[in-house]
Amino acid sequence: MRTHYLAGVAAAALLIPVAAHAQETTSTIRGTVTANGAPVADATIVTIHVPSGTRSQAKTDAQGNFTVAGLRTGGPYTVEVTSSAGNQTVTDIYTLVQQAYALPIELSADTGSEIVVTASTIKGAGITSNGPSTVLDAVQIGKVASVNRDIRDIQRRDPFAAADISNNGDRGGAISFAGVNPRFNRFTINGVTVGDTFGLNQDASPNIRGPVPFDALAQVSVSVAPYDFRQSGFQGGAIDTVLKSGTNEFHGTGFYSQNTDGLSGTKIGNTVFNRPKFKSETYGATLSGPILKDRLFFMVSGERNTDPRPYSTQVSSYPNPALLTTAINDISAIAKNSYSIEPGTALSINDRKDEKIVGRIDWNVTTGQKLSFSYVNSYNVQGSQNNTSTSSTTYGLSTNAYALSELLRAGILQLNSDWTSNFSTEARLIYRWTRRGQEPFGGRPNGQLGVCDDAVSTAASSATACGSGIPTVYFGPDNSRQTNELFYDTWAGSFATRYQTGNHEIRALIDVTQNRTFNNFVQNSLGSWYFDSIADFQARRANSVTYAGIIGGGSSAAADFHYTAYTLGAQDDWQVTDALRVTAGMRYTMYGMRDVPTLNPYFTQRYGFSNLKTYKGLDQFEPRLSFEYKPAAKPYSFRGGAGIFGGGSPDIYLSNSFSNTITTNSLTIQRDASCNTAGTLCDIALNNVTGKAPAALIAAASNVTGSTSLPRTNTGAIAPGFHLPRSLKATLSGDLNLWGFNFGADYYYSNTLDTPVFVDARSVVVGTLPDGRPRYNGLLGFSDNNYDILVTSAHKGRSHIGVIRFDKKFDWGLSFGGSYTLQDVRDVGNATSSTINSNYRNQFFADPNFPVLGTSSDQIKWSYKYNIGFDHAFFGDYRTVIQLFGETRAGRPYSYTMRDSAANRTDVFGTVLTGGTTNTNLLYVPKAGTDAIVQYDSDATKNALEALINNSALKNYRGQIAPKNIARNRAFTQIDIHLEQEIPTFVGRSRLSVFADINNLPNLLNKNWGGLRQFGFPYAASVVTVNCVTAAGAVVPAGTAIGTAANPANGCAKYQYSSYQAPNDSAVNFNGSFYAIRVGARFTF
């Protein structure tokens, strides 16, 4: 008898949430063989991958159970059963990676008929799963509308995913899962973590668009809680990709496509974007086939994109472009004529380039022995603007920008072996190599110079910042690119076993991973000067300089370290009954490390512990328990689980401990009376500036003898008691099939056990502010503007997320589906940046030195996702494809804060890094009427603030510090569509396809639709400037030292609010608001 198990069940699973046991790269078929309901023992099971002829063999045990593991993804597969009770052949089985296909086979005495059985009538057959995830195979991937061919366009189809497209023009955007920081995702190719494990990109992707050509992807899966014991190393989402393999037939495809300024939108409402001319071209080819039929196969795929796309921030983007243009012209003329420095020009077109090539070899050594080798080479380069902000009116010229490049190379060798019917193994060896370049466009002939466009210095300007609304122009390599080299790689080996005994499948794992990092990063190694007016700049008279020298005058202060993770794991998959499967597993990881940072004895003296803590001795224990209940004769099923998920912490946190110690010494010199005395350090550093650090300044920073600044140098360290990130995750899902419709619901819960946050140990509590929050001062005094940033662990945060979903597919080509997601996510730290100062300052504070628990910045309160597709061949097998995907979602949250205008240690809160232009101290909301602890500089400020409070969520928090992220940007809708038509070439089975991808279709249909309006990072609306008022009624001037008679530590009796600024949550984000069309053609054989 030949029974055809059609692929409908597998196809239906591709777009609905199912479990993805990723990091494994193979699939499994398991089931039972019975005759008249009785188990058939010792039956021979031969599984054949039809396209390649790959064969695997197993035998049933005494209970009739069998498992065939280590299979390729997809199909079709044929399963042949030979036994004393009868023979049977089952065809057209399609598998998914890391998800077992359940196959109950009932042998029949009727051997002469051929029966075709649809998936809906097969009792118990189909994909098994535990936790929610979304899986797309090669066919679905080919229908994804993606003008940029960005793998994030695949990831964002998951109901738990949220795409931040506000900056996708320059950096590719970011995908967060379940409201978690996107840097805490994990990205793998064929089981190898190739994502940005160091932590400089916006999410886990190692580059702008992803490292693999779309045409090389066999499967992409994303999951927030995959319970398989091999899953680890993330807190948000796991993104796992599998490369295609060759088969016994040669297949090839080549394509060309382009997007131009004429195929891109320029209007949103009444806003018109002056888009420069450009042409973005993408082309690629893929070839696969046999080297030796049934034995040896290859696949190779390459893709290149040249994408000269406009920068996200143009001069025309500013509120007053004419004023900024005048400032650029005036400052550039002085730089050239008085300093002989080429400042560069305004930036228009970002010449981006993306190249990638991947390959895979599969060798069927013998029956049951399969060897594969995969290789990935991915390179991209793009320009990155600096000091460019429309809100703070700063602009960095081309010499202040840099070329950001990323080169990834990875190799994966894997051997899958079936030793007996019950025992199989997998051995894997990997190497991953990454180099990141950050080269200033103008080279490094001088340091950074920033100039305020005020004609002369005014009272509105501080020593290091320009007055509100006045442009500040920067040129020369920015402070973070003056010394910047990064390389990291990974060696890893793993050995996994699988043993079937009765209804139990026992699996075990040993894994050893070694990571190496070389990070030569010294901020301000060439110097960064600020001039408070055009007159000061013309006179070569700077107001401040920051310079960092290498201690002892050495050539490098690089962080250069290794660490090793040792992992043991075990798991039992127990088929309790025909309907119930329970999985229990665990993994334990211990970290070993010999390298330590350079000891900072001054740090040890200050706190009684050293800055030498690393990952050595840290560990993770991750137990999991999950189940699936799937009764054979019922249209419903349930699945769920709970477990600990550890890891996901970027290595930048460790690297900062090596880079921020006394290997370097940073000096910040501000203009004071000593600058008027010839020969003083202030005179040498700030008068007659050339843009190059004078010898005396270099010596003062690098010479440790008698140095007064060295003991105060900035330090980054891992706090005692720090634990790598981990969380408890739990899910419960239900699925129901009615009338051919698949309905489902998912509930996701997480509880944060440990998450990284950043505090300044050098800021100490000295008093209390009027609203009850603590007030700080410097441990070494108010004039000490340096810091000791500790990365430590917080233990708060949780999430509740619910999803409802449905989908339907018709045999004649129509399909549609949708989901609704509701999120309630609370966290403490943002951990959104890379340097210690940025990670500290970009948190939100109620306590000015410790981040507050509140709504996550990555929470999307609600979202609808919907898709409709049509895939039908009207003539022959030449397909017409229309695939639409859209989402309508709530806007991202933002916080109400107040500005302390002091540029260094703030005179109100007493901390560093959170004053000036960075304002992340949450607003105290005055009581209605008169509030005894708040006064105003004017009735206009009071009335404007009152109007904001009464018309926002702030009205619920009068007399309190506003919680973080209680405001929300506007809701947003994006709809994308892919159109494709296949055309015959009349040469064999080859064909030509013409296609178009349209992103943001609503904006194409109507200029008033599709607009994204969103606050920029760090998602704060600073609505008032705050000053302290003494008990005597005196307003404390900005910059007044805490602890003096004019500003006693406990003498801040009330706040004064001034300079109201309305939240600008209606400003258009150009990157996310305009439509874009890519058209192209493809040849396939």
N, C-alpha and C positions, 0 to 999 in steps of 0.2 A: 504494500500500500504506500502511495505517495501522498502525504498530507502537506498542503501549502499553508504555512502560517504567514499571513500577509503582514507587511511592515507597518500597518496602520498604528499599532500600539506604540511602536518606537517613534514614528513620525509625530504622533500626537504629543509625545513626551518632550519633544524638542523645545517647545516654547512655553510649557507650563512648569512651575517650580517642582523640581525633583531633586533628589540628593546627588551630589557629585563627589564621589570619593576620589578627589583629585590628588595629584602628586603621584598616584599610580598612573601609568600611561597605557594600560591595556584593559581589555574588557573580559567578562566572564559569562559563560553559560552554565547554569546549574539546574538540576531538576531531579525527577524520579521517573523510573520506568516501572509500570505495573501491567498486569494482565488480569482482567476481571477483578480489579481492585486489589489484588495481592502483589506485593513487591517482587520484582524480578531481579535476582542476584546474578552477578557475573556476566551481565550483558556487556557487549563491546560497543563503545560509543566512539564514533569517528566524526570529528567536526572538520568541515572543509570550508575554507574561505574561497568562494567560487572565483573571484577575479584573479587571485594569485595562485590558487591550487594549494595553499598552505594547509597542512593536515595536522590535527592533534588527536590523540587517542586516550581513552580512559575506560575503566570498567565500573559497573555499579557494585555497591557493597551489598551486604545482606539485607538492608532495608530498601534496596533499589535506588539509592542516592548516587548521583554522579556530579562532578565538577570539572569543567574544562576552563582553565585560566590562561592568562597571557595572550589573549586574542587581540587582533587588530580591531580598531573601532569600525563601525559601519557594517558592511556586508555586500551582498547577501551571503549568509552562511547556510550550509546544508548539514544536517545532523543525521547520520546513518546509525541505526540500532540493529544489532545482530544478536540473537539470543535463542535459547532452546524453546522459549515460549512464543517465538515469532520474530519477524523482522519488520522494520518500518523506516521510512525516510521522511524527514521533515525539512522543508525548504523555505526559502525567503525569510530568514531570520536576520534582523538587524540589531546590532548592539550599540551601546554607548560606553564610552571609556569609564572605567571604575564603577560601573553600575551593573550588577549581575542581571542577566536575563533569565527569568524563571521559566522552565520548560517541563511541565508535567506531560509524560508520554504514556498513553494507554494503548497497549498492544491489542490488536483485534484479530480474530480468526479470519476476517474477510480480507484477503490479501489481493483480491483481483480488481478492486475499484480504486479510483483516484478521487480524493475528497479535498476540496478547497474550503478551508475554514477561515472565516474572517476573525479579526482580533476580538471583536465584541462577543463572540460565542465561545472563545477558548477559556475554559475554566482555569484560572490561576496563571495563565501565560502572560508574559510581558516584563517590562523593566521593574525592578524592585528599588525602593528608596527609603530614606529615613528623614533627612532634613531638607528644608526648602532651598532650591537653587534654580538657575535657568541655564539650559543647554541649547546651543545652536550647532547644527552640523554644517557641512560644506555647502549644501543647497541653500539653507537659510542665510548663511553668511553671504552668499552671492547675491542675495536680494536686499541686503542692508544698504540703505541710502547713506552714503558717506562721501561728501565732496572732498574731504581731506584724506580719505581712506585711513581713518583713525580707528584703531581697535576699541576706543572708548565708545564709539557709536554702536558697537555690538554689546558692550558691557551695560550700557544704560537701559537696555530693554528689561533688565531685571526689576521687579517691583520694589526691591529694597534699595536700588541704586538711584543716585541723584548726581546729575552732571552740572558742574559749575562751568558754564561756557563764557563767563565774563571776561576771561583772558585767553580764550583759545586761539586768538589770532597770533599770539607770540609764543605761548608755551604749551599749547595743546589742551588747555583746560585741565580739569581734575574730576575724578569719579569717586564719590564717597558711598559707602554702604552702611545702611542702618544707622545713619547719623554719626558715624565715627570718622575721625580725621583721616582723609584719604592717604596720608603718608603711612598709615598703619595697615594698608592692604598688602597683598602678596601676589606676585605675578610669576608664573612658571611657563616654561616651554618643555614639553616632554618630561615633566617631572623636575626640571632644574629651575631653581629660583634665579631669574635673570633680571628682576626688577631693580629699582633704585634702592638697594639695601643701605646705602650710605645716608640718604635722606636729603638730597638737594632738590629733587624734582617735586612737583606739586602732588603727585600721587605715586603709586608703585610702578608705573610704566617707566622703563629705562630710557625712553626718549620721547620725541614729540608725538609720533603717531603709533608707536608700537614697533617692535623689532622684526615682525614677520609679515611678508606679503599676504594680503587677503587670500590670494589664490593658492597659497601653501597650507592653509588651515583646514584640517579635517574636522576639528571640533573646538569650540570655546565654551567653557562652563564657568559660571560665577556662583558663589555660595557664601552665605553669612555664617552658617553653622554646619559644616560637613563633619559628621561624627567619626569618620574613619580615623583610626589611630595614626595614620601617616600624615594627617593634616595638622599643621602647626605653623607658627611664624607669622601670625596676623591677628589683628583685633577687629578690623572692619570686614573686608571681603577677600575671598580667595579667588583669583582669576587664573584659570588653568587652561592652557592651549596644547593641542596635539597636532603635530605635523602630518601631512598626508604621506602615504607610502605608494610605491610603484606596484603595478599589477602585471599580469601576463599580456596586456595590450599596451601599446604605446598611446599615450595621450599628451596633447600639448595645447597650450593656449598662449596668445600674445595680445596685448591691448595697448591702446593709446587713448588718452583723454586730456582735456584741458578745461581750465576755468580762467576767465579774463575779467578785466574791469567791466566790460560790457555785459558780462553774465553775472554781475554782482550788484546788489542793491545799494542805493545811495540815500534813500529817503525813509524816515520814520516820523510820521506826523508832519510837523512843520520844520523838522530838523533835516538839513541837507548836509551830507558828508562829502567833502571835496576829495573824492577818491582818485589817487594817482593811477596812471595807466600801468597795467601789469599783465603778464600771461603766465599762469601756472600750468605746468605740463607734468603728467604722470604716465609712465609707460613701464611695461614689464612683460615677462614671459615665464612660463612654467612647462617643464617637460618631465614625463615619468614613463616608466615601462620596465620590461625585463632585461636583465643582463644574461641570465640563464633561466629559461622558462621553469616555473614552479620552484625555483631555488633562490635566485638572486635578483633583487629589484632595486631601482633607484628612483629618486625624485629630486629635482633641482628647480629652484624658483628664485627669480630676481625681480626687483622693482626699484625704479628711480623716480624721484620727484624733485623738480626744480620749481620753487614756489616763491617768486619775488612778490610777496604780499605786503600791503601797506602796514606800517606799524600801527599798533592799537591806539597810540596817543600821537596825534598830529598837532602841529602848531594851531591849526584851525579848530582843534578840539577845545581850546581854552576859552574862558569867558570873554577875554579881550585879546584876540590874536594880534592886533596891531600893536598893542603895548608890548607884548612879548617879542614880537619881531623887532621893534625898535631896541629893546634891551639886548637881544642877541647881536644886532648889528653894532651897537655902541661898544659892548664888552668885547666882541671879537676884534674890532679895530684896535682897541687898546692892547689886547693880548698880542697881536701881531706887531704893532708898532713900538710898544714900550717894553715888551717882554721877549720878543722874538720867539713866541710860542704859537704854533698852529693850533687854534682851538677847535677846528672842525666846523661842521655845518649842522643845520637842522636835519633831522632824519625823516625820510619819507618812505622808502621801500626797504623792506627787510628781505634780503636775498637768502632765503632759506633753501636748504638742500637736504634730501633724505635718500639714502641708498641702503638697500638691504639684500642679502642673498642667503638662502638657506638650502640645505641639502639633507637627504636621508638615504641610507643604504639598509636594506633588509635582506637577511640571509637565513633561509631555512636550512640549517646545517644538516639536521636529520629530523625525522618525525619526533616532535616533542622538544627540539632544541632550536631556538630562534635567537639570532643575534642581530642587533640593529645599532647603527651609528648615525647620529644627527649632528649637524654643524650649523651654527648661526653666526652671521657676520652682519652687523648693523651699524651704520654711521649716519649721523645727522649734524648739521651745523646751522646756526641761525644767529641773527643779531639780537641783543638784549639791551633795552634802554635802562638808564639809571637816572636817579634823582629827577624823575619825570612824573609830575602829579598835577592834575588840573585843580584839585581841591586846595593844595598848598601853594600853587602857582610857582612851582619849580620846574626847570627844564635842563636836561643834560644834553649837551651837543654830542656830535659823533665820536669825539675822542674820549668822552665819558662813558660811551657804550662799549660793548665788547662782543666778540664772536664766541658763542657758547657751542661747543662741540661735544659729542658723546660717541664713543666707539665701544661697541660691545662685541666680544667674540666668545662663543661657548661651544663646547663639544660634549656629547653624551653617548656613552657606550653602555649598552644594556643587553644582558643575556637572560632569556627566560627558558627554564628547563623543566620539563615534565619527567620526573624520575620514575614514578609509579602512578597508578590510577589515583592514589590518595595523596601523593606528596609532590610538590613542585617548589621551585625556588626562582628568585629573581636577584641578579647581581647587577649593580649599576656603578659606573665610575663617571664623574663629571668634572669639568673644569670651566670656570667662568672668569672672563678677564674684561675689565672696564677701565677706560681712561676718559677723563673729563677735562676738556680744555676751556679756559676762560681768558682769551687774549684781547686786550684793549684794541680797538680799531686804529688808534693812533700810536700804538706801541707804548713804551714806558720811558719817554725822554724826560719826564718831569712828573711831579705829583699832581694832586687834584686841587683845583682852584674854584671856589664858589664866590660869586659876586652878586650882592644885592643891587637892584637897579635904582634905589634911591639916589638922588643927586648928591646928598650929603647924609651923614648919619643922623637919625632922628630918635626921639624918645620912644617911638613905637618899635624900634629894633633892639634886640638883645645883642649880646656879644657874639652869638652864634646863629642868629636867625633874623630874617628880614621881617618888616612890618606886614600886616595882613593885606593881601591883594597885590603886593608889590612883587614883581618877578625876581627870582633868584636863578642865575644861570651858572651851570657847572661845566667845566671842561678839564681834560686830562684824565688819566686812569682813576676810576673811583677807588675809594679806600679799600674795598674788598678784592680788587683785581690787581693791586700793586705787587703782591706776591701770592700766587695762587696756582698750585699744581696738585692734581688728584689722580690717584690710581688705586684700584682695589681689585682683588681677585679671590676666587674660592676654589679649593680642591675638596671634593667630597666623594665618599664611597659608601654604599649601602648594600646590605644583604638581607633579603626577606624570604621567609618560608611560609608555605601554606600546606596544611595537613587536614584531610577530611577523615573524620571518624564518626560514623553514624550520622546523626543530625547536627553535628558540630563541625564547623570549619575553623581550625585553630591557625592563627597567623602570628608570626613573630618578626621583629625587625631589629637590626643593628645598623646604626648610621654614625659616621664620623665626618664632620665638616670643619675645615680650617679656613678662616678668613684672614686676609692680609690687607692692610690699608697703609698707603703712603699719602699723607696730606700736608703739603707745604703751604700753609696759609698764614700770612701775617698781614693784618690790616694796617694801613697807613705806613707801610715800610718805605714809601717815597715821600710821605707827608701830605696832609690835607689842610689847605689854608682857606679861611673865610674872610671876605672883605665886606664891610657893612655899608658901603656906598660906592658909587662911581668915582667920587673924588678920592676915596681911600685907595681904590684900585689903581687909579692913575698915578697916585703918589707912592705906590708900592708899599702901602701901609695896611697890613692885615690886622684884623681884630682877634684872630685866634689861629692856632695851628695845633694839629695832633700828629705826632710822629712816633713810630715804634721802631726801636733798634734791637738787633739781636745781641744778647748779652755776650760780652767779650769780643764783639765784632766778627763773629763767625759768619759762615756763608749760608747756613740753613737752620731753621728752627722747626723742621718738619715733624709731624706726628708719624711715626713709623712703627707699627705694632701688628701682632698676630694674636688670634685667640682660636681655640678649638672647642667645638661642641660635640659631646659624646651622648648618643641617644640609644636607649633600649625601649622596646615596645612590644606589646602583645595584645591580641584581640581574639575573641570567641564569637563567631556568628552561629547562633543556635536556632535551628528551625524547630520551634517548640511544637507547633502543629502545622497542618497544611496551610493555615491562614495566618499564623503568628510567627514572626521572626524577631528575635531579640539579639542585640549586639552589645557586648561589653568589652571595653578595651582601655588601655592606658599607655602612656609614654612618659619616660623620665629622661630629662636632659641635664647634664652637668657641664659647666663651662670651665675650661682650663686656660690659663694665660700667664706668661712669664714677664712680658714687657710691662713697664710701669712708667708713668709720667715723670718728668724731672721734679724732684722734691722742691717745694717752696717752703723753706723753714719759717718764713714770716707768717704764712697761712697757718702752719701748725701752732705757732706761738699764739695766734689770735684765737684759735678755736679748740685747741687741745686734741685735734685729730688731723691727719695729714691729707694731702691731695692725691695720694697714691692709690686710692681704691680703683679697681678695674672690674671686669666681669669675672675675675678669678673666684671660683667657689660659688658663684651664683648657680641656681638650678631652677628647673620647672618640672612640676608634676602635673600631668594632665589626664585625669580619669574621665571616661565617657560611658554613657549608657543610652541606648536608643532602641526603637522598636518599629516594626511595621505590621499592621493588622490588615490583611487583604483577603477577605472571604471570597472563595472562588465563584460562588453563585450569586453574589450580591453586587449591586452597582456602586458600592461605596468602599472606601478604605480609609485608614487612619495611620498616621506615622508621627513620630516625634522623638525627643530625647533631651538630654542635658549633659553638660560636660564643661571642663575647664579648657580654655584656649589660651595658650601663652605665646609670647614673642610679638614680633612686629615693631620692635623699637629700632629705629635707624641707628647705624653705627656712628653717626655724627655726634651723638651725645657722649659716646666714649672718646671719640677723636678730640672733642673740645677740651677734655681733661689734659691731653697731651699738648695741645696747641696754646692753651691759655694758662701759662705758668711762668716761671722766671727764665724761660728760654728767651723771652723778649721782654722789653720794658717800654711801656707806652707813656709818653708825655703829652699833656694838653696844656698849652700856654695861652693865657688870655691877656689881652692888653690891660696894663695897669700903669701906675706911675713909674715903675722901674724901667719901662720901655723908653723913658726920656733920658736915661743915663747910658751913655755910650759904653759898649762892651758888656753890658749885662746880657744874660741869656734871652730875656724878653726883647731887648733891642736887636740882638743878632737874629732871632727867630722871626720877628714880626715887622721889622723895618727893612727897607731895601730888598723886598722879597723878589726872588728870581723864579720861583717854582721848583727849585731844587733845594734839598735840605742842606743848610750850611754845616761845615765840619764841626762847629761847636755844638750844634743841636744833636748831630749824630753821636758825638762823644758823650754828651750829657745822658743820652738814652742808653748807650751800650757800655759805658764805663761804670762798673759796679763799685769802684773805689769811692767811698764817701758819698755814695748816691743817697739822696733823700727820697727819690721817687721810686726806687726799686722795691722797697718794702711795701709800697702801696700799689704795685702793678696789679692789673686785673687778673683774676684767677677763675678758672672753671674747674669744678670738681664733682665727683659722684659722692653723694651724701652717704654716711653710714646708715645701714638699714635699707638702702635702695633695693628694690626688686624689679626685675624686668616685667613689662606689662603682662597682665593676665586678667581674664574675666570669666565669669560663669555665664554660659549661654544655655538657653532652653527654648525649644520650639514644640509646637503642636500643630499638625496639619490634617485637614480632611479633604477628601476628593469624592465627587459624586458624578456619575454619568447618567444623564437623563435625556432620552430622545436624541442621542448622538451628541449632545452638548456636554462638555467637561466643565463642571463647576468645582471650585475649591476655595479654601480659606486657610490662612496661616497666621499663627500667633508667635511672636518672637519676644523673648525677654532676655535681658542681659543685666548683670550686676558687676560693676567694676571692682576688682579686688586690688589691683595695683595699676596706676597710670602715672607717667612722668609729669612732674610740674617743676617750676623753676622759681627759686627764691634767692634773695641777696642776703648772704650771711653778714655782710658788712653794714647793713641797715638794721638798727636796733631800736626797740620801742623806748620812747622817752616821755610820752604823754598820751593824752586823749584828745581827739578832735570833737567839735561840737555835737556831731551826730553819733558819737560813741565809737567810731572806728579808731584804732590805735594810730598814734603819730610817731614817726621815726626820725632818727638822725643818724649821721655816720658814726660808726664805731670809732673812727679815727678823726672825727670832727666834721663839721658841716662843709668845710672847704675841700674835703676829700671827695672827689667826684668819680672815683673808681669803684670797683665792685668785685665781690666774690660770689659768683653765681653757682649755686648748688642745684644739680638735678636730683630730685628726691621723688618719693612716691606718695601719691594721694590714694585714698581708699574709698572714695565716694564716686557716685555716678551710677545711673541705671537707665534702662530703656524699656518701653512697651511699644510694640509695633504690631499693627494688624493689617492683613491683606485679604481682600476678597478678589476672586478672579474667575474668568470663564474663557473658553475658546470653542470654536467649532470649525470643522473642516469637511468640505464636500468633495465627493469623488471627481466632480467636473471642474475643479480648480479653484473654487472660491473658499477663502478662509477668513476668519475674523476672530478677534478676542479683545480682552481688556482686563484691567485691574484697577483697584482703588486701594491706596495705602494711607494709613493714618499713623503718624509718629509722635511719640512723647519721649524725648531723649534729653537727659541731663548729664553734664560732665563738669569737670573742674578745670583742667588745663587745656589750652588749645594746642600747644606743641606744634605750631604751624611753620616754624622757621628753622634755620640751621645754626646761626651763631648764638652764643650764649646770651648776648644782649638782646637780640631780636626775639628769641624764645621767651625771655623774661618780660620785655616791654609789651609784647602783643597778647598777653593774657589780660583778662578783666579782673579788676580788684575792687572789693569792698574793704577788706583789710589791705592797705596799700602795698604790702609785701608778700601776700599770699593769694593766689587766684581763687575766685569764688565759685561755688557750685551753682549751676544754673542751666538754662536751656542751651543745648549745644549749638555752636555756630554752624554745624553741618546738618542740623535738623531741618527737614522739609515737612512742615506740619501735615500737609495732605497732598496727594498727587493722584491724578488719573493717567493711566497709560492705555493706549488703544492702538489696534492694528487691523488693517483689512488688506487682503491680498487676492490677486487673481493670477493663476498660473495654468495656462491651457494652450494646447497645440491645436490651432484651427485648421492647419493643413500639414499633413505628415506628422513628424515629431518636432516641428519648429515652433518653439514656445513663444507665447506672448505673456509678459510678466509685468504686473503692476503691484507694487508693494508699498503701502503707506504705514508709517509709524508716527504716532504723536503722543505728546504728553502735555497736560495742563496741570500746573502745580502751584502751590503757595510760594510766595517769595521767601528768600533767605532772611533769617532774623538778624537784627542788629541791636546794639545797646546804646542807651543814653548815658553820656559821660560829661565830665566837666574838666575844663582846661586849667592846669597850673602852668602859667606862662614861663616859669623859670626853666632855662635850657639845661641846667645841670641838676644838682640836688635841689629838689623842690622845696620852697619855703613853706608850703602848706602841709604836704604829706610827709616830706622829709626823706623820700626815696630818690634814687637816680633812674634815669632812662625813661621815665613816664611823664616828663614835662615837655615843654616846647611844642613840637608838632605831633608828638605821640601822646594821646590822651586816652588812657584806658582805666582811669579811676571813675567808678560809677557815680552817677548824679545822686545827690541828696534831694529828695522831692519835698519842697516846702509844704507846710500845712496850709489849709485853706485860710484865707484872710491874712492874719498876721502870724508869722512864725518867729519866735524869740531868737532863733539861731541863724536867721537869714536876713540880710538887708541887701538893697540894690543900689547900683550907681545912678539909676534913673527910673522914672515911672515907665518909660518905654521898655526897658529890659524886663521889669516886673510883669507888665501887661502881656508882652510877647511870650514869656515863659508860662504865665498862667493860661494863656490860650492854648499853648502846646499841651500842657498837663490836662486840661479839661477835654481835649479832643484826642487823647491817646490813652494807652494803658497806664500811663503815669498816674492818672487820677486814682488808681487803686492802691497807690503806695505812698500817699501823702504822710509826711512825718517819718519816712523810712528811706533807706538807701535803695534805689531802684535795682531790682534784680537784673542780671545780664540777659540780653537778647529778648526783651519783652516787646520790642517793635519788630515789624515785618515789612520787607519790601513788597512791591506789588506782585500779584500773581502773574504768571507767565505761561504762554502757550507756544510750543514749537511743534511743527508738523513737517516731516520729511517724506519724500516719495522717491522710489526707484522705478524707472520705466525701461523696459527692454524688449526688443523684438529680434528673434532669430530669423536669419535669411539663408536660404540654401546657396551653396557655391557650386553644386553639381559635380564636386570632386570627392568621391568616396562618401564618408559620413561627416565630412567637415562642414562647418557653417560659419556664417558671419553674424555677429550681433551688433546692433546699434543701441546705445543706452544713454540715459541721462539720470543724474542724481540731483535732486533739488533739496537743499536744506532751508528750513524756515519758509515753507510754502505760503503761509498767511501773508508775509510781507510782500511776496511776489504778487499776490492777488489784490492786496490793498495796502497802501503805504502806511495806513494807520494801525495795521495789525502786526503782531510779531515782535513788538518792542520789548527789550529787556532793560529794566530800570532797577539798578542795584547799587547799594553802597559798596565802595571798594574796601579792600583789606586795610585795617583789621576789623571792619564792620562795626564802626562806632560813629555815632552822631554826637559830637562835642558841642553842646548847646550854649554853654556859658563859660566865661572865665571866672575862676574862683580866687579870692584872696582871703587871708585871715584878718579878723578884726579883733583888737585887744579889748579887755574889759573896760578900758578907758575910752573906747570908741575910735581908736586910731586904726586906719587901714594899713596893714603891713605891706610895704612895697615889695614887688617881685624881687627875689634874690636875697632878701634879708635873712641872715643866718639864724637858724633855730637855736635857741639857748641864749640869745643875747637879750638885752633889756628891751629892745624894740620888738622882739619876737620870742617871748619865753616859751619853753618847751610845753608847758601846760597853760599857755596864755592865749590860745586861740579861742576866744569866747563865742564868736559867731563867724559865719561866712558872709562875704560880700560877693554877689553875682553881678557880672557886667558883661558887656559885649555879646549880647544874645546873637546866636547864629542858628537859623532855622535848619532842620535836617533836610538835606537835598536828596531825597529819595526818588525824585522824578527825573534826575539826569539820565540821559540815554546812554546805555553801554553799546558802543558801536559794534563791537565784535559779535555780540549775541543778538543784534537786532535786525540785521540785513539778510536778505535772501542771498544764496549763492547757488550757481548751477554749474555742474560739470558734465560735459558731453563727451562721448567717446565711442570707439568701435573695438570689437574683439573678434579675433579669429580663433576657432577651436577645431581640433581634429581628434 
